[in-house]
Amino acid sequence: MKPDTIVLIHGFWVTPRSWEHWKAHYERQGYRVLTPAYPGFEVEVEALNADPTPIERVTAPEIVAHLESIVRELPTPPILIGHSAGGTFTQILLDHGFGAAGVTLNSAPTEGVLTAPPSQLKSLFPVLRNPANRHKAVGFTPEQWHYVFTNTFSEPESRALYERYHVPASGSLVWASVLANLQPGRQDTWVDYGNDDRAPLLFVSGGEDHLMPPSVQRSNAKHYKSSALTEVKEYPGYAHLLPAQPGWQQIADEVLTWALAHAR
């Protein structure tokens, strides 16, 4: 029996609203589509920008537990698709035994991936430049958003998407991701790269992504040493906000075809 449910997991600096086109696209094909928010992110973008307290408080274990509670209640394993940090959470859920197949779009890395290209460091500089940001919700200016998320878009397109999707991100979570490889023991984004029981996983990479460039995706994929299927596909010319870039329909269809073909 093929999966009939798709769970779309958003990343940092956006909310489930960023999946609005993919959700409608898959629903028109007859799928049940869930776009769960992080705990406290259930309000609209405008409300989070007005009061980012939920962003400041949220933790990675809370996000994972919340996502697992949703997926656990489904009658059959769904297809998991995560963007950016949502790709990290997708990998964690797969490692924990959830999902029939997983796809990550411009995924943030899991623990152990050391690749850090200059464009990634520049993208994260607004958060990392001040250690005090570890206790704050840190947003981008429209200009920073254009460099990090929409560098292949026109300025008017980028500004419209900024106003529609952008919210601050948790400085604590961003710093924790950067420091994960420097601290002893397993951190919040650890996965078992040797887990043979994990569902198939596809890394999708935008060729022009500044925040999570193709080299990050390739490195993350190479860490997996298990017999579970792990593949990488790159789309030249795509920025970090791949789900909203013209041509996204083809990518949405192709990743769904892959997931259905390999779903366990």
Summary of the structure (lengths in Angstrom):
residues: 264
radius of gyration: 16.9
end to end distance: 9.5
largest distance: 50.6
contacts: 919
relative contact order: 0.18
helix: 46%
strand: 13%
